[in-house]
Amino acid sequence: MAAFDTTRTTYGVASFASRTCAFVADLAMQVQAWNDARVTRNALSNLTDRELADIGLVRGEIDSIANSNMIR
């Protein structure tokens, strides 16, 4: 008597779905990181030079701070 296993997924389908979900999740995280950097850059740009000095920054450091992982 022969048995046919129907409980397994087709080879490659699960890994393709996994890679697709990982790609979409990575894309969403990149968009979120871009938006966080944009918001941070705008908030710091709206501060005066004196306010920036109070928190230990100069205007030239805004882009590097906004793009760093220190804030996130």
PDB file of N, CA, C and O in Angstrom:
ATOM      1  N   MET A   1       0.848  -1.174   0.000  1.00  0.00           N
ATOM      2  CA  MET A   1       0.000   0.000   0.000  1.00  0.00           C
ATOM      3  C   MET A   1       0.894   1.239   0.000  1.00  0.00           C
ATOM      4  O   MET A   1       1.859   1.298   0.763  1.00  0.00           O
ATOM      5  N   ALA A   2       0.599   2.199  -0.819  1.00  0.00           N
ATOM      6  CA  ALA A   2       1.397   3.417  -0.938  1.00  0.00           C
ATOM      7  C   ALA A   2       0.695   4.547  -0.197  1.00  0.00           C
ATOM      8  O   ALA A   2      -0.533   4.609  -0.143  1.00  0.00           O
ATOM      9  N   ALA A   3       1.498   5.436   0.371  1.00  0.00           N
ATOM     10  CA  ALA A   3       0.941   6.592   1.078  1.00  0.00           C
ATOM     11  C   ALA A   3       1.438   7.856   0.392  1.00  0.00           C
ATOM     12  O   ALA A   3       2.572   7.919  -0.083  1.00  0.00           O
ATOM     13  N   PHE A   4       0.591   8.837   0.349  1.00  0.00           N
ATOM     14  CA  PHE A   4       0.936  10.118  -0.277  1.00  0.00           C
ATOM     15  C   PHE A   4       0.811  11.210   0.774  1.00  0.00           C
ATOM     16  O   PHE A   4      -0.264  11.426   1.333  1.00  0.00           O
ATOM     17  N   ASP A   5       1.914  11.895   1.040  1.00  0.00           N
ATOM     18  CA  ASP A   5       1.941  12.920   2.092  1.00  0.00           C
ATOM     19  C   ASP A   5       1.464  14.253   1.520  1.00  0.00           C
ATOM     20  O   ASP A   5       2.094  14.806   0.618  1.00  0.00           O
ATOM     21  N   THR A   6       0.365  14.763   2.038  1.00  0.00           N
ATOM     22  CA  THR A   6      -0.177  16.036   1.544  1.00  0.00           C
ATOM     23  C   THR A   6      -0.057  17.148   2.585  1.00  0.00           C
ATOM     24  O   THR A   6      -0.642  18.218   2.416  1.00  0.00           O
ATOM     25  N   THR A   7       0.694  16.906   3.657  1.00  0.00           N
ATOM     26  CA  THR A   7       0.781  17.906   4.719  1.00  0.00           C
ATOM     27  C   THR A   7       1.939  18.883   4.520  1.00  0.00           C
ATOM     28  O   THR A   7       1.991  19.907   5.201  1.00  0.00           O
ATOM     29  N   ARG A   8       2.836  18.604   3.638  1.00  0.00           N
ATOM     30  CA  ARG A   8       3.989  19.479   3.422  1.00  0.00           C
ATOM     31  C   ARG A   8       3.694  20.486   2.315  1.00  0.00           C
ATOM     32  O   ARG A   8       2.939  20.219   1.380  1.00  0.00           O
ATOM     33  N   THR A   9       4.316  21.649   2.457  1.00  0.00           N
ATOM     34  CA  THR A   9       4.170  22.641   1.394  1.00  0.00           C
ATOM     35  C   THR A   9       5.063  22.260   0.228  1.00  0.00           C
ATOM     36  O   THR A   9       5.991  21.464   0.374  1.00  0.00           O
ATOM     37  N   THR A  10       4.784  22.819  -0.896  1.00  0.00           N
ATOM     38  CA  THR A  10       5.601  22.563  -2.070  1.00  0.00           C
ATOM     39  C   THR A  10       6.988  23.142  -1.834  1.00  0.00           C
ATOM     40  O   THR A  10       7.118  24.219  -1.253  1.00  0.00           O
ATOM     41  N   TYR A  11       7.998  22.459  -2.266  1.00  0.00           N
ATOM     42  CA  TYR A  11       9.375  22.879  -2.038  1.00  0.00           C
ATOM     43  C   TYR A  11       9.595  24.293  -2.596  1.00  0.00           C
ATOM     44  O   TYR A  11       9.276  24.572  -3.752  1.00  0.00           O
ATOM     45  N   GLY A  12      10.133  25.158  -1.773  1.00  0.00           N
ATOM     46  CA  GLY A  12      10.467  26.500  -2.211  1.00  0.00           C
ATOM     47  C   GLY A  12       9.395  27.534  -1.963  1.00  0.00           C
ATOM     48  O   GLY A  12       9.701  28.726  -1.944  1.00  0.00           O
ATOM     49  N   VAL A  13       8.174  27.140  -1.776  1.00  0.00           N
ATOM     50  CA  VAL A  13       7.092  28.093  -1.576  1.00  0.00           C
ATOM     51  C   VAL A  13       7.224  28.782  -0.223  1.00  0.00           C
ATOM     52  O   VAL A  13       7.065  29.999  -0.124  1.00  0.00           O
ATOM     53  N   ALA A  14       7.511  28.010   0.812  1.00  0.00           N
ATOM     54  CA  ALA A  14       7.635  28.592   2.149  1.00  0.00           C
ATOM     55  C   ALA A  14       8.822  29.545   2.215  1.00  0.00           C
ATOM     56  O   ALA A  14       8.717  30.610   2.822  1.00  0.00           O
ATOM     57  N   SER A  15       9.932  29.190   1.612  1.00  0.00           N
ATOM     58  CA  SER A  15      11.091  30.070   1.669  1.00  0.00           C
ATOM     59  C   SER A  15      10.857  31.324   0.839  1.00  0.00           C
ATOM     60  O   SER A  15      11.330  32.397   1.213  1.00  0.00           O
ATOM     61  N   PHE A  16      10.144  31.219  -0.271  1.00  0.00           N
ATOM     62  CA  PHE A  16       9.820  32.395  -1.073  1.00  0.00           C
ATOM     63  C   PHE A  16       8.904  33.326  -0.288  1.00  0.00           C
ATOM     64  O   PHE A  16       9.109  34.539  -0.288  1.00  0.00           O
ATOM     65  N   ALA A  17       7.904  32.775   0.376  1.00  0.00           N
ATOM     66  CA  ALA A  17       6.998  33.589   1.177  1.00  0.00           C
ATOM     67  C   ALA A  17       7.744  34.244   2.329  1.00  0.00           C
ATOM     68  O   ALA A  17       7.492  35.402   2.662  1.00  0.00           O
ATOM     69  N   SER A  18       8.654  33.508   2.928  1.00  0.00           N
ATOM     70  CA  SER A  18       9.449  34.045   4.029  1.00  0.00           C
ATOM     71  C   SER A  18      10.328  35.197   3.550  1.00  0.00           C
ATOM     72  O   SER A  18      10.399  36.240   4.201  1.00  0.00           O
ATOM     73  N   ARG A  19      10.998  35.010   2.413  1.00  0.00           N
ATOM     74  CA  ARG A  19      11.846  36.075   1.864  1.00  0.00           C
ATOM     75  C   ARG A  19      11.023  37.289   1.468  1.00  0.00           C
ATOM     76  O   ARG A  19      11.470  38.422   1.647  1.00  0.00           O
ATOM     77  N   THR A  20       9.830  37.072   0.933  1.00  0.00           N
ATOM     78  CA  THR A  20       8.962  38.181   0.534  1.00  0.00           C
ATOM     79  C   THR A  20       8.517  38.970   1.759  1.00  0.00           C
ATOM     80  O   THR A  20       8.544  40.201   1.749  1.00  0.00           O
ATOM     81  N   CYS A  21       8.111  38.271   2.807  1.00  0.00           N
ATOM     82  CA  CYS A  21       7.701  38.955   4.038  1.00  0.00           C
ATOM     83  C   CYS A  21       8.870  39.704   4.664  1.00  0.00           C
ATOM     84  O   CYS A  21       8.696  40.811   5.173  1.00  0.00           O
ATOM     85  N   ALA A  22      10.056  39.112   4.631  1.00  0.00           N
ATOM     86  CA  ALA A  22      11.236  39.772   5.179  1.00  0.00           C
ATOM     87  C   ALA A  22      11.570  41.020   4.370  1.00  0.00           C
ATOM     88  O   ALA A  22      11.958  42.038   4.944  1.00  0.00           O
ATOM     89  N   PHE A  23      11.427  40.958   3.054  1.00  0.00           N
ATOM     90  CA  PHE A  23      11.684  42.115   2.197  1.00  0.00           C
ATOM     91  C   PHE A  23      10.713  43.248   2.501  1.00  0.00           C
ATOM     92  O   PHE A  23      11.118  44.405   2.604  1.00  0.00           O
ATOM     93  N   VAL A  24       9.440  42.920   2.645  1.00  0.00           N
ATOM     94  CA  VAL A  24       8.426  43.933   2.944  1.00  0.00           C
ATOM     95  C   VAL A  24       8.670  44.541   4.328  1.00  0.00           C
ATOM     96  O   VAL A  24       8.538  45.753   4.501  1.00  0.00           O
ATOM     97  N   ALA A  25       9.017  43.723   5.296  1.00  0.00           N
ATOM     98  CA  ALA A  25       9.300  44.228   6.640  1.00  0.00           C
ATOM     99  C   ALA A  25      10.532  45.121   6.637  1.00  0.00           C
ATOM    100  O   ALA A  25      10.550  46.151   7.310  1.00  0.00           O
ATOM    101  N   ASP A  26      11.568  44.735   5.882  1.00  0.00           N
ATOM    102  CA  ASP A  26      12.777  45.552   5.783  1.00  0.00           C
ATOM    103  C   ASP A  26      12.474  46.878   5.096  1.00  0.00           C
ATOM    104  O   ASP A  26      12.978  47.922   5.510  1.00  0.00           O
ATOM    105  N   LEU A  27      11.675  46.842   4.076  1.00  0.00           N
ATOM    106  CA  LEU A  27      11.278  48.068   3.382  1.00  0.00           C
ATOM    107  C   LEU A  27      10.508  48.996   4.316  1.00  0.00           C
ATOM    108  O   LEU A  27      10.733  50.206   4.315  1.00  0.00           O
ATOM    109  N   ALA A  28       9.610  48.438   5.104  1.00  0.00           N
ATOM    110  CA  ALA A  28       8.841  49.248   6.054  1.00  0.00           C
ATOM    111  C   ALA A  28       9.758  49.856   7.115  1.00  0.00           C
ATOM    112  O   ALA A  28       9.555  51.004   7.512  1.00  0.00           O
ATOM    113  N   MET A  29      10.759  49.114   7.580  1.00  0.00           N
ATOM    114  CA  MET A  29      11.690  49.650   8.570  1.00  0.00           C
ATOM    115  C   MET A  29      12.549  50.763   7.967  1.00  0.00           C
ATOM    116  O   MET A  29      12.867  51.739   8.648  1.00  0.00           O
ATOM    117  N   GLN A  30      12.926  50.622   6.696  1.00  0.00           N
ATOM    118  CA  GLN A  30      13.704  51.666   6.041  1.00  0.00           C
ATOM    119  C   GLN A  30      12.897  52.952   5.885  1.00  0.00           C
ATOM    120  O   GLN A  30      13.426  54.047   6.075  1.00  0.00           O
ATOM    121  N   VAL A  31      11.629  52.819   5.543  1.00  0.00           N
ATOM    122  CA  VAL A  31      10.762  53.990   5.424  1.00  0.00           C
ATOM    123  C   VAL A  31      10.594  54.649   6.789  1.00  0.00           C
ATOM    124  O   VAL A  31      10.607  55.876   6.890  1.00  0.00           O
ATOM    125  N   GLN A  32      10.438  53.856   7.828  1.00  0.00           N
ATOM    126  CA  GLN A  32      10.299  54.400   9.175  1.00  0.00           C
ATOM    127  C   GLN A  32      11.578  55.106   9.613  1.00  0.00           C
ATOM    128  O   GLN A  32      11.514  56.171  10.227  1.00  0.00           O
ATOM    129  N   ALA A  33      12.732  54.532   9.310  1.00  0.00           N
ATOM    130  CA  ALA A  33      14.011  55.160   9.666  1.00  0.00           C
ATOM    131  C   ALA A  33      14.194  56.474   8.911  1.00  0.00           C
ATOM    132  O   ALA A  33      14.667  57.459   9.478  1.00  0.00           O
ATOM    133  N   TRP A  34      13.820  56.487   7.640  1.00  0.00           N
ATOM    134  CA  TRP A  34      13.906  57.725   6.848  1.00  0.00           C
ATOM    135  C   TRP A  34      13.010  58.795   7.449  1.00  0.00           C
ATOM    136  O   TRP A  34      13.419  59.950   7.570  1.00  0.00           O
ATOM    137  N   ASN A  35      11.788  58.423   7.828  1.00  0.00           N
ATOM    138  CA  ASN A  35      10.861  59.389   8.397  1.00  0.00           C
ATOM    139  C   ASN A  35      11.352  59.896   9.751  1.00  0.00           C
ATOM    140  O   ASN A  35      11.227  61.084  10.046  1.00  0.00           O
ATOM    141  N   ASP A  36      11.907  59.014  10.572  1.00  0.00           N
ATOM    142  CA  ASP A  36      12.464  59.438  11.861  1.00  0.00           C
ATOM    143  C   ASP A  36      13.595  60.445  11.664  1.00  0.00           C
ATOM    144  O   ASP A  36      13.674  61.447  12.375  1.00  0.00           O
ATOM    145  N   ALA A  37      14.468  60.172  10.691  1.00  0.00           N
ATOM    146  CA  ALA A  37      15.568  61.092  10.409  1.00  0.00           C
ATOM    147  C   ALA A  37      15.044  62.432   9.907  1.00  0.00           C
ATOM    148  O   ALA A  37      15.572  63.483  10.270  1.00  0.00           O
ATOM    149  N   ARG A  38      14.019  62.396   9.084  1.00  0.00           N
ATOM    150  CA  ARG A  38      13.416  63.628   8.555  1.00  0.00           C
ATOM    151  C   ARG A  38      12.820  64.471   9.671  1.00  0.00           C
ATOM    152  O   ARG A  38      13.021  65.685   9.713  1.00  0.00           O
ATOM    153  N   VAL A  39      12.087  63.831  10.575  1.00  0.00           N
ATOM    154  CA  VAL A  39      11.467  64.540  11.691  1.00  0.00           C
ATOM    155  C   VAL A  39      12.534  65.123  12.614  1.00  0.00           C
ATOM    156  O   VAL A  39      12.420  66.263  13.065  1.00  0.00           O
ATOM    157  N   THR A  40      13.569  64.335  12.891  1.00  0.00           N
ATOM    158  CA  THR A  40      14.662  64.806  13.752  1.00  0.00           C
ATOM    159  C   THR A  40      15.380  65.988  13.113  1.00  0.00           C
ATOM    160  O   THR A  40      15.670  66.981  13.780  1.00  0.00           O
ATOM    161  N   ARG A  41      15.662  65.876  11.823  1.00  0.00           N
ATOM    162  CA  ARG A  41      16.342  66.954  11.109  1.00  0.00           C
ATOM    163  C   ARG A  41      15.517  68.237  11.145  1.00  0.00           C
ATOM    164  O   ARG A  41      16.062  69.318  11.366  1.00  0.00           O
ATOM    165  N   ASN A  42      14.218  68.125  10.931  1.00  0.00           N
ATOM    166  CA  ASN A  42      13.349  69.308  10.960  1.00  0.00           C
ATOM    167  C   ASN A  42      13.282  69.923  12.353  1.00  0.00           C
ATOM    168  O   ASN A  42      13.311  71.145  12.501  1.00  0.00           O
ATOM    169  N   ALA A  43      13.193  69.071  13.376  1.00  0.00           N
ATOM    170  CA  ALA A  43      13.110  69.587  14.745  1.00  0.00           C
ATOM    171  C   ALA A  43      14.399  70.304  15.141  1.00  0.00           C
ATOM    172  O   ALA A  43      14.355  71.378  15.740  1.00  0.00           O
ATOM    173  N   LEU A  44      15.543  69.714  14.809  1.00  0.00           N
ATOM    174  CA  LEU A  44      16.810  70.352  15.154  1.00  0.00           C
ATOM    175  C   LEU A  44      17.059  71.605  14.326  1.00  0.00           C
ATOM    176  O   LEU A  44      17.662  72.562  14.813  1.00  0.00           O
ATOM    177  N   SER A  45      16.604  71.607  13.094  1.00  0.00           N
ATOM    178  CA  SER A  45      16.791  72.788  12.235  1.00  0.00           C
ATOM    179  C   SER A  45      15.982  73.980  12.723  1.00  0.00           C
ATOM    180  O   SER A  45      16.351  75.129  12.482  1.00  0.00           O
ATOM    181  N   ASN A  46      14.889  73.706  13.402  1.00  0.00           N
ATOM    182  CA  ASN A  46      14.050  74.792  13.906  1.00  0.00           C
ATOM    183  C   ASN A  46      14.601  75.423  15.184  1.00  0.00           C
ATOM    184  O   ASN A  46      14.106  76.462  15.620  1.00  0.00           O
ATOM    185  N   LEU A  47      15.623  74.806  15.792  1.00  0.00           N
ATOM    186  CA  LEU A  47      16.217  75.378  16.993  1.00  0.00           C
ATOM    187  C   LEU A  47      17.185  76.503  16.625  1.00  0.00           C
ATOM    188  O   LEU A  47      17.763  76.512  15.539  1.00  0.00           O
ATOM    189  N   THR A  48      17.348  77.440  17.541  1.00  0.00           N
ATOM    190  CA  THR A  48      18.322  78.512  17.332  1.00  0.00           C
ATOM    191  C   THR A  48      19.718  77.978  17.638  1.00  0.00           C
ATOM    192  O   THR A  48      19.870  76.901  18.214  1.00  0.00           O
ATOM    193  N   ASP A  49      20.737  78.748  17.244  1.00  0.00           N
ATOM    194  CA  ASP A  49      22.112  78.347  17.526  1.00  0.00           C
ATOM    195  C   ASP A  49      22.359  78.236  19.030  1.00  0.00           C
ATOM    196  O   ASP A  49      23.101  77.363  19.481  1.00  0.00           O
ATOM    197  N   ARG A  50      21.747  79.103  19.783  1.00  0.00           N
ATOM    198  CA  ARG A  50      21.898  79.067  21.241  1.00  0.00           C
ATOM    199  C   ARG A  50      21.274  77.796  21.823  1.00  0.00           C
ATOM    200  O   ARG A  50      21.860  77.161  22.699  1.00  0.00           O
ATOM    201  N   GLU A  51      20.091  77.428  21.338  1.00  0.00           N
ATOM    202  CA  GLU A  51      19.437  76.217  21.826  1.00  0.00           C
ATOM    203  C   GLU A  51      20.235  74.970  21.437  1.00  0.00           C
ATOM    204  O   GLU A  51      20.328  74.019  22.213  1.00  0.00           O
ATOM    205  N   LEU A  52      20.807  74.983  20.238  1.00  0.00           N
ATOM    206  CA  LEU A  52      21.654  73.861  19.836  1.00  0.00           C
ATOM    207  C   LEU A  52      22.886  73.765  20.724  1.00  0.00           C
ATOM    208  O   LEU A  52      23.292  72.671  21.115  1.00  0.00           O
ATOM    209  N   ALA A  53      23.480  74.914  21.041  1.00  0.00           N
ATOM    210  CA  ALA A  53      24.658  74.923  21.912  1.00  0.00           C
ATOM    211  C   ALA A  53      24.306  74.404  23.302  1.00  0.00           C
ATOM    212  O   ALA A  53      25.131  73.755  23.947  1.00  0.00           O
ATOM    213  N   ASP A  54      23.102  74.680  23.767  1.00  0.00           N
ATOM    214  CA  ASP A  54      22.672  74.189  25.078  1.00  0.00           C
ATOM    215  C   ASP A  54      22.641  72.668  25.142  1.00  0.00           C
ATOM    216  O   ASP A  54      22.891  72.086  26.197  1.00  0.00           O
ATOM    217  N   ILE A  55      22.337  72.026  24.031  1.00  0.00           N
ATOM    218  CA  ILE A  55      22.309  70.559  24.027  1.00  0.00           C
ATOM    219  C   ILE A  55      23.608  69.966  23.467  1.00  0.00           C
ATOM    220  O   ILE A  55      23.707  68.758  23.252  1.00  0.00           O
ATOM    221  N   GLY A  56      24.596  70.829  23.235  1.00  0.00           N
ATOM    222  CA  GLY A  56      25.917  70.363  22.834  1.00  0.00           C
ATOM    223  C   GLY A  56      26.081  70.090  21.359  1.00  0.00           C
ATOM    224  O   GLY A  56      26.907  69.262  20.977  1.00  0.00           O
ATOM    225  N   LEU A  57      25.318  70.761  20.520  1.00  0.00           N
ATOM    226  CA  LEU A  57      25.411  70.568  19.076  1.00  0.00           C
ATOM    227  C   LEU A  57      25.704  71.881  18.371  1.00  0.00           C
ATOM    228  O   LEU A  57      25.478  72.967  18.902  1.00  0.00           O
ATOM    229  N   VAL A  58      26.210  71.743  17.171  1.00  0.00           N
ATOM    230  CA  VAL A  58      26.323  72.893  16.272  1.00  0.00           C
ATOM    231  C   VAL A  58      25.508  72.571  15.032  1.00  0.00           C
ATOM    232  O   VAL A  58      25.196  71.410  14.763  1.00  0.00           O
ATOM    233  N   ARG A  59      25.169  73.598  14.286  1.00  0.00           N
ATOM    234  CA  ARG A  59      24.275  73.424  13.145  1.00  0.00           C
ATOM    235  C   ARG A  59      24.825  72.417  12.116  1.00  0.00           C
ATOM    236  O   ARG A  59      24.047  71.722  11.463  1.00  0.00           O
ATOM    237  N   GLY A  60      26.127  72.338  11.971  1.00  0.00           N
ATOM    238  CA  GLY A  60      26.729  71.418  11.010  1.00  0.00           C
ATOM    239  C   GLY A  60      26.592  69.949  11.375  1.00  0.00           C
ATOM    240  O   GLY A  60      26.816  69.085  10.527  1.00  0.00           O
ATOM    241  N   GLU A  61      26.236  69.648  12.598  1.00  0.00           N
ATOM    242  CA  GLU A  61      26.099  68.255  13.042  1.00  0.00           C
ATOM    243  C   GLU A  61      24.681  67.710  12.886  1.00  0.00           C
ATOM    244  O   GLU A  61      24.436  66.541  13.184  1.00  0.00           O
ATOM    245  N   ILE A  62      23.759  68.526  12.431  1.00  0.00           N
ATOM    246  CA  ILE A  62      22.352  68.106  12.377  1.00  0.00           C
ATOM    247  C   ILE A  62      22.168  66.886  11.483  1.00  0.00           C
ATOM    248  O   ILE A  62      21.505  65.927  11.879  1.00  0.00           O
ATOM    249  N   ASP A  63      22.741  66.906  10.289  1.00  0.00           N
ATOM    250  CA  ASP A  63      22.564  65.771   9.374  1.00  0.00           C
ATOM    251  C   ASP A  63      23.163  64.482   9.936  1.00  0.00           C
ATOM    252  O   ASP A  63      22.555  63.417   9.830  1.00  0.00           O
ATOM    253  N   SER A  64      24.340  64.575  10.527  1.00  0.00           N
ATOM    254  CA  SER A  64      24.960  63.354  11.062  1.00  0.00           C
ATOM    255  C   SER A  64      24.178  62.826  12.253  1.00  0.00           C
ATOM    256  O   SER A  64      24.066  61.612  12.425  1.00  0.00           O
ATOM    257  N   ILE A  65      23.640  63.706  13.074  1.00  0.00           N
ATOM    258  CA  ILE A  65      22.828  63.257  14.211  1.00  0.00           C
ATOM    259  C   ILE A  65      21.515  62.645  13.726  1.00  0.00           C
ATOM    260  O   ILE A  65      21.081  61.615  14.243  1.00  0.00           O
ATOM    261  N   ALA A  66      20.890  63.269  12.745  1.00  0.00           N
ATOM    262  CA  ALA A  66      19.606  62.765  12.240  1.00  0.00           C
ATOM    263  C   ALA A  66      19.767  61.389  11.595  1.00  0.00           C
ATOM    264  O   ALA A  66      18.866  60.555  11.690  1.00  0.00           O
ATOM    265  N   ASN A  67      20.883  61.146  10.952  1.00  0.00           N
ATOM    266  CA  ASN A  67      21.100  59.871  10.268  1.00  0.00           C
ATOM    267  C   ASN A  67      21.747  58.812  11.142  1.00  0.00           C
ATOM    268  O   ASN A  67      21.895  57.671  10.704  1.00  0.00           O
ATOM    269  N   SER A  68      22.138  59.153  12.368  1.00  0.00           N
ATOM    270  CA  SER A  68      22.781  58.164  13.228  1.00  0.00           C
ATOM    271  C   SER A  68      21.736  57.319  13.938  1.00  0.00           C
ATOM    272  O   SER A  68      20.547  57.636  13.924  1.00  0.00           O
ATOM    273  N   ASN A  69      22.192  56.247  14.554  1.00  0.00           N
ATOM    274  CA  ASN A  69      21.302  55.353  15.298  1.00  0.00           C
ATOM    275  C   ASN A  69      21.202  55.732  16.761  1.00  0.00           C
ATOM    276  O   ASN A  69      20.545  55.030  17.531  1.00  0.00           O
ATOM    277  N   MET A  70      21.840  56.831  17.169  1.00  0.00           N
ATOM    278  CA  MET A  70      21.808  57.212  18.584  1.00  0.00           C
ATOM    279  C   MET A  70      20.395  57.567  19.025  1.00  0.00           C
ATOM    280  O   MET A  70      20.021  57.295  20.166  1.00  0.00           O
ATOM    281  N   ILE A  71      19.622  58.156  18.161  1.00  0.00           N
ATOM    282  CA  ILE A  71      18.303  58.664  18.533  1.00  0.00           C
ATOM    283  C   ILE A  71      17.265  57.567  18.516  1.00  0.00           C
ATOM    284  O   ILE A  71      16.338  57.578  19.326  1.00  0.00           O
ATOM    285  N   ARG A  72      17.403  56.632  17.618  1.00  0.00           N
ATOM    286  CA  ARG A  72      16.383  55.578  17.470  1.00  0.00           C
ATOM    287  C   ARG A  72      16.509  54.555  18.529  1.00  0.00           C
ATOM    288  O   ARG A  72      15.735  53.598  18.558  1.00  0.00           O
TER     289      ARG A  72
END
